[in-house]
Amino acid sequence: MALAFNGSSDRFVATTAVATLPVTFAAWVRSSVANAGVVCAVNDYSAQFMYHLGQITNGIVQALANSGGTSGAANATQSFTTNAWHHVAYVFESTSLRHAYLNGGNKGSNTTSISTSGLDTTTIGGIYRTTSPLSFNGQIAEAAIWSAVLTDAEIAQLAVGLSPLLIGQRRSSLVVYQDMIRPINRPGTGPPFTATGSPAAAAHPRIIYPTSQLRLTQRPHRFVSPYRGDTAIADGSRLLAGAASLAGAELGTTVPFGEVVT
């Protein structure tokens, strides 16, 4: 199940997981309105104009930095379509460079110099602050925050359905991950969140999750027999890359007697 936010009082709130740049936000979203609002944010709770956030405004995916009323927004080059799942990503490289993505591409950038400080609150499904807190109007799934700049290729991998947990080179910088499958804080990477309001359950988009059966850093378990070990590991790597063969010979190895070849 994903979670649906009502656009007024629903949001997930935690202490900040990343107080300085760089930072990348990513999530799957679905809304029936063009002005869906703030998907996720890192901000100063006591100051209205000190934050960076990802939002959808008039059908445009925006990565917005704002400080003291001065703002700079990167706009994705393709409009958001209502009543459908989309992958959105917001990358803040520095105080003077930010990017917005829609569906793994459609990248737009902005270079306005904006300095933020005092960031102490992280919100999924809105922005939480003393003045004018906001809630996203729609459904969110697979929300993640990295204390790093994800590359165009990594954003594209997320957009084809890979879980944030499968962006292997970025595991050490994954500071928040909420798959938005009930209960809250599942799987619970990062600070614990508290639900404000009552986000409702909704259908979850299709996602590719890691499994405990195949460990790419170890010899494979018996369930992959009669594959040879190096073959199974190679096939697992191809699976993550979207080009897997689940049966048959690979790497020019000799096929053991009785193995099915496709």
HELIX and SHEET records of a PDB file:
HELIX    1   1 ASP A  152  ALA A  159  1                                   8    
HELIX    2   2 PRO A  164  LEU A  166  5                                   3    
HELIX    3   3 GLY A  168  SER A  173  5                                   6    
HELIX    4   4 ARG A  222  VAL A  224  5                                   3    
HELIX    5   5 GLY A  229  LEU A  240  1                                  12    
SHEET    1   A 7 GLY A 105  ASN A 110  0                                        
SHEET    2   A 7 LEU A  97  LEU A 102 -1                                        
SHEET    3   A 7 HIS A  86  SER A  94 -1                                        
SHEET    4   A 7 VAL A  23  ARG A  30 -1                                        
SHEET    5   A 7 ASN A 137  TRP A 146 -1                                        
SHEET    6   A 7 ALA A   2  ASN A   6 -1                                        
SHEET    7   A 7 ALA A 200  ALA A 202 -1                                        
SHEET    1   B 7 THR A  70  ASN A  75  0                                        
SHEET    2   B 7 ILE A  60  SER A  67 -1                                        
SHEET    3   B 7 MET A  50  THR A  57 -1                                        
SHEET    4   B 7 GLY A  37  ASN A  43 -1                                        
SHEET    5   B 7 THR A 121  ILE A 124 -1                                        
SHEET    6   B 7 ARG A  11  THR A  15 -1                                        
SHEET    7   B 7 THR A 194  THR A 196 -1                                        
SHEET    1   C 7 GLY A 105  ASN A 110  0                                        
SHEET    2   C 7 LEU A  97  LEU A 102 -1                                        
SHEET    3   C 7 HIS A  86  SER A  94 -1                                        
SHEET    4   C 7 VAL A  23  ARG A  30 -1                                        
SHEET    5   C 7 ASN A 137  TRP A 146 -1                                        
SHEET    6   C 7 LEU A 174  GLN A 178 -1                                        
SHEET    7   C 7 PRO A 187  THR A 189 -1                                        
SHEET    1   D 2 GLY A 126  ILE A 127  0                                        
SHEET    2   D 2 LEU A 134  SER A 135 -1                                        
END                                                                             
